[in-house]
Amino acid sequence: MDAPSVSYVQRTALSRGERTRPDLAVMGITSSRALLKTTTTLSEPDSAGPWTRLAAGLGPRSERSLRHDRDIVEPTPSRPVCVVGETVGARLHGRTAVDEKTVTVGSQEIAYLQSAGTERTVLLVHGNSSSSRTWRALMAGPFGQRFRCLALDLPGHGRSVPAVDHSTYSLPGYAATLAGFAEALAAQDAVVVGWSLGGHIVIEAAPALPRAAGFFVFGAPPVSVPAQMAEAFLPNPVMNTGFSADVSPEEALAYAGSFVAPGSALALDEFVADIRRTDGAARAGLAASIGEGRFADELAIAGALRQPLAIAQGENEQLVNLDYLQQLSIPALWRGAVQIVAAAGHAPQEEATQDFASLLDQFIADLG
């Protein structure tokens, strides 16, 4: 099968040239719950690169302590299933309000956002050290007014409390959470959308979501084994932050900067707040689980899908290798091509919300 071509905005793929081994971008991860002090600087030498540490089953910067302090907002007390929380204002930047709610999945309380729409359900899964906040503009705009959008906060992220069982901080653990969330909200037939780490979670969870209408991932190159990550991701030293329990303000800002296109005018403060708010154990646990090989063969899952799978990427992505995506052979790939969102980086849902919503709308329309 020929390598998929780039379509959507009819952009020519950017030349990637020779690339060296990336510095731990694993799966576009973005996560950190507390402002944790560290004496490590952004320029410190790292003789054993993060990919080497993962292959050895070690988390990055393992000398750092795992603390669980919070510096922004304490989690809300436990609530029963599907208790509606406060509505986020009557209007949000001139758009329809988005409701904050909670639901219990197993023994874990999960916070989530729900849009005002009533048409087909769309599940939205954020990335590492992020939260459901990243979907607010999409959900509060015309897309969310039309579709029933449900955006969860993964355990230890956003408004969700830290994981009751720290084994949840892994791709299998997050995938089980997603499947349980879909069941609890009668959303097993939803369109499932995942960004960055969330995209990998969506692929991992796909076998447990046989009724899903389709899958849409971006910033999440599927891999079979840890060794492929060096090819799937671009070399970017800030990726170390996605696997470090302790994150300084400077590291959080540099990490957030990798989510947008170079020179982007999009403010980074909300990305930084999400990074600092995330439970540091979530990043460390994810790194450890990947190093132990505790994740599914994503390429095998994608290759066997019966439902359509859309793969998208921002034109000016700083973390994911487009060349790697283009050489994949996935029979269910929507339009037979990687879809490019113009003038966006790793987070097109925030940098180019209207174009991203249009692409997602087209995907849903093609599902019938």
C-alpha positions in Angstrom: 0.0 0.0 0.0 1.4 3.4 -0.9 2.2 5.8 1.9 -0.7 8.1 2.6 -0.5 11.6 1.1 -1.2 14.8 2.9 -4.5 16.5 2.2 -7.2 18.9 3.6 -5.4 22.2 3.0 -3.4 20.9 0.1 -0.2 21.7 1.8 3.1 20.2 0.8 4.7 18.2 3.6 7.5 20.1 5.3 10.9 18.7 4.7 12.2 17.0 7.9 15.8 16.2 6.8 18.1 14.2 9.0 16.9 13.9 12.6 18.6 12.7 15.7 17.1 10.6 18.5 14.4 12.6 20.2 14.6 13.5 23.9 11.6 11.9 25.4 8.5 13.2 23.7 6.7 10.0 24.3 3.3 10.2 23.0 2.9 14.0 23.1 2.6 13.8 26.9 1.8 16.9 28.9 1.4 16.6 32.7 2.2 18.0 36.3 -0.1 18.8 39.2 2.0 20.7 41.6 4.6 23.5 41.4 7.5 21.3 42.6 10.9 22.8 43.5 13.9 21.5 41.6 17.6 22.5 41.3 17.7 21.1 37.7 18.0 23.7 35.0 16.8 23.5 31.4 20.3 23.3 30.2 21.6 20.5 32.4 23.4 17.6 30.6 21.5 14.4 30.2 24.0 11.7 29.4 21.4 8.9 29.5 18.7 10.2 27.1 15.1 9.7 28.0 14.6 7.0 25.3 17.4 5.0 26.9 15.9 5.4 30.3 12.5 4.2 29.1 14.0 1.2 27.4 15.7 0.4 30.7 12.4 0.7 32.6 13.5 3.9 34.4 11.6 7.1 34.7 13.4 10.3 33.7 15.3 12.2 36.4 14.4 9.4 38.9 16.4 11.2 41.6 13.5 13.6 42.0 11.0 12.9 44.7 7.3 12.2 44.0 5.4 14.8 45.9 1.7 15.4 45.6 1.3 19.0 46.7 -1.0 21.3 44.8 -0.5 25.0 44.3 -3.6 26.0 42.4 -6.9 24.3 43.3 -7.7 21.5 45.7 -10.0 18.7 44.2 -13.6 18.9 45.0 -15.1 16.5 47.6 -16.4 13.2 46.4 -19.8 13.3 44.8 -22.2 10.7 43.6 -22.5 9.6 40.0 -23.3 12.3 37.4 -23.8 15.1 39.8 -24.0 18.4 37.9 -21.4 21.0 39.0 -21.4 24.7 38.5 -22.1 26.0 35.0 -19.2 28.0 33.6 -20.9 31.3 33.3 -24.0 32.2 31.3 -21.7 33.0 28.4 -18.0 32.2 27.7 -16.4 34.8 25.5 -19.7 35.3 23.7 -20.3 31.6 23.3 -22.7 29.1 24.9 -21.8 28.0 28.4 -20.2 24.6 29.1 -21.3 22.6 32.1 -18.9 21.2 34.7 -19.9 17.8 36.0 -18.5 14.7 37.8 -19.1 11.0 37.5 -17.8 8.0 39.4 -16.0 5.4 37.2 -15.2 2.4 39.3 -13.8 3.9 42.5 -12.4 7.0 40.7 -14.2 10.3 40.6 -13.9 11.9 37.1 -14.6 15.5 36.4 -15.8 16.4 32.9 -17.3 19.1 30.7 -20.5 18.8 28.7 -21.5 21.1 25.9 -25.0 22.2 25.1 -25.4 20.2 21.8 -27.8 17.3 21.5 -26.7 15.6 18.2 -24.1 12.8 18.0 -22.0 12.3 21.1 -18.3 13.2 20.8 -15.8 12.1 23.5 -12.8 14.3 23.9 -9.6 13.1 25.5 -6.9 15.6 26.4 -3.1 15.1 26.5 -0.5 14.6 29.2 -0.4 17.4 31.8 -3.4 19.0 30.2 -7.1 18.9 31.0 -10.6 19.2 29.5 -9.9 23.0 29.5 -8.1 22.5 26.2 -11.5 21.7 24.5 -13.5 24.7 25.9 -13.3 26.9 22.8 -14.4 23.9 20.6 -17.2 23.0 23.0 -18.5 26.5 23.6 -18.6 27.4 19.9 -20.8 26.2 17.1 -19.4 22.6 17.2 -20.3 22.1 20.8 -23.7 23.8 20.3 -24.5 21.1 17.8 -22.9 18.0 19.1 -23.1 16.5 22.6 -19.4 16.9 23.6 -18.1 15.2 26.7 -14.5 16.0 27.7 -13.1 14.2 30.7 -10.3 15.1 33.0 -8.0 12.1 33.3 -7.2 11.0 36.9 -4.7 13.4 38.4 -5.4 16.0 35.8 -7.6 19.1 35.8 -10.5 18.9 38.3 -10.2 15.1 38.7 -8.7 13.9 41.9 -5.4 11.9 41.8 -5.7 8.2 40.9 -6.9 6.0 43.7 -4.6 3.2 42.3 -1.4 4.6 40.8 -1.4 1.8 38.2 -4.0 4.0 36.5 -1.2 6.3 35.5 -0.5 4.2 32.4 -1.9 3.7 29.0 -3.9 0.6 30.0 -5.1 2.4 33.1 -6.2 5.5 31.2 -7.9 3.4 28.5 -9.9 1.5 31.1 -11.0 4.9 32.6 -12.1 6.1 29.1 -14.1 2.9 28.5 -15.7 3.2 31.9 -16.5 6.9 31.3 -18.2 6.1 28.0 -20.3 3.4 29.6 -21.3 5.6 32.6 -22.5 8.3 30.3 -24.1 6.0 27.7 -21.6 7.2 25.1 -20.4 3.8 23.8 -21.4 4.8 20.3 -19.6 8.1 20.3 -17.0 9.6 18.0 -13.9 9.3 20.1 -11.3 12.1 19.7 -7.9 12.1 21.3 -5.1 14.7 21.4 -1.4 13.7 22.1 -1.4 11.3 25.0 -5.2 11.2 24.6 -4.8 9.9 21.1 -2.7 7.0 22.3 -5.3 6.3 25.0 -8.1 6.3 22.3 -6.2 3.7 20.3 -5.5 1.6 23.3 -9.1 1.8 24.3 -10.5 1.0 20.8 -11.0 -2.7 21.4 -13.1 -1.9 24.4 -15.2 0.5 22.4 -16.6 -1.8 19.7 -19.7 0.4 19.2 -17.8 3.6 18.7 -18.7 5.4 15.4 -15.2 6.3 14.6 -11.8 7.5 16.0 -10.0 10.8 15.5 -6.4 11.2 16.8 -3.8 13.9 16.4 -0.4 14.6 17.9 -0.3 10.8 18.6 1.7 8.7 16.2 0.8 5.0 16.8 3.7 2.7 17.7 4.1 -1.0 18.3 7.1 -1.0 20.7 9.0 1.6 22.7 11.9 1.6 20.2 9.7 3.1 17.5 9.2 6.3 19.6 12.5 7.6 18.6 11.3 7.7 15.0 7.7 8.7 15.7 8.7 11.8 17.6 10.9 14.7 16.7 14.0 15.6 18.8 12.9 18.2 21.4 14.6 18.3 24.8 11.5 19.8 26.5 9.8 16.5 26.2 11.7 15.4 29.3 9.2 17.5 31.3 6.3 15.1 30.3 8.0 12.4 32.3 9.2 14.3 35.3 7.4 14.3 38.6 8.8 17.7 39.5 8.4 20.6 37.1 9.7 24.2 37.6 7.9 27.2 36.3 10.5 27.6 33.6 10.3 24.0 32.5 6.5 24.2 32.4 6.7 27.3 30.2 9.2 25.7 27.8 7.1 22.6 27.6 3.9 24.6 26.9 5.8 26.4 24.1 6.3 23.1 22.3 2.5 22.7 22.0 2.1 25.6 19.6 3.6 26.6 16.2 6.9 28.5 16.4 6.1 32.2 16.8 2.5 31.5 17.7 0.6 34.4 19.3 -1.5 32.0 21.4 -1.0 32.7 25.1 0.6 29.9 27.0 -0.6 30.7 30.5 -3.5 28.2 30.5 -1.2 25.4 29.2 1.3 26.2 32.0 -1.5 26.2 34.6 -2.6 22.7 33.5 1.0 21.4 33.6 1.6 22.7 37.1 -1.8 21.5 38.3 -1.3 17.9 37.2 -0.3 15.2 39.7 3.5 14.7 39.3 3.0 11.0 40.0 1.0 10.8 36.8 4.0 11.7 34.6 6.4 9.5 36.5 4.0 6.6 36.5 3.4 6.9 32.8 7.2 6.9 32.1 7.7 3.9 34.3 4.8 2.0 32.6 6.1 2.7 29.1 9.6 1.6 30.1 8.1 -1.7 31.3 6.4 -2.1 27.9 2.9 -1.8 29.5 1.0 -0.6 26.4 -0.7 -2.3 23.5 0.5 -2.7 20.0 -1.1 0.5 18.6 -0.2 -0.2 15.0 -1.9 -3.7 15.2 -5.0 -2.1 16.8 -5.2 0.6 14.2 -4.6 -1.8 11.4 -7.5 -4.0 12.5 -10.0 -1.3 13.0 -13.4 -1.7 11.3 -14.4 1.9 12.1 -12.8 4.8 10.3 -9.7 6.3 11.9 -8.7 9.9 11.2 -5.1 11.0 11.9 -4.5 14.7 11.8 -1.5 17.0 12.5 -0.7 20.7 12.8 1.3 22.0 9.8 3.9 23.4 12.2 4.0 20.5 14.7 7.1 20.6 16.9 6.8 17.1 18.5 5.5 14.5 16.1 7.3 13.3 13.0 5.1 13.7 9.9 7.4 11.5 7.8 6.7 8.7 10.2 3.0 9.1 10.0 3.0 9.2 6.2 4.7 5.8 5.8 2.1 4.0 7.9 -0.2 1.5 6.3 -3.7 1.7 7.9 -6.6 0.3 5.9 -9.2 2.3 7.9 -7.4 5.6 7.5 -9.9 8.3 6.7 -9.5 9.7 3.2 -6.4 7.5 3.0 -4.2 10.4 4.2 -2.9 12.3 7.2 -5.0 15.4 7.5 -3.0 18.7 7.9 -4.4 21.7 9.9 -2.8 24.8 8.5 -0.9 27.3 10.6 -1.1 25.2 13.8 1.3 23.2 15.9 0.8 20.4 18.3 -2.6 21.8 19.6 -4.7 22.8 16.6 -7.8 22.6 18.8 -6.6 25.8 20.4 -4.5 27.5 17.8 -6.9 26.9 14.9 -10.2 26.1 16.5 -12.4 26.9 13.6 -10.4 24.9 11.0 -10.0 22.0 13.5 -13.8 22.0 14.1 -14.4 22.0 10.4 -12.2 19.0 9.8 -13.8 17.1 12.7 -17.2 18.0 11.4 -16.3 16.6 8.0 -15.2 13.4 9.6 -18.4 13.0 11.5 -20.4 13.8 8.4 -18.6 11.0 6.5 -19.6 8.5 9.2 -23.2 8.9 8.1 
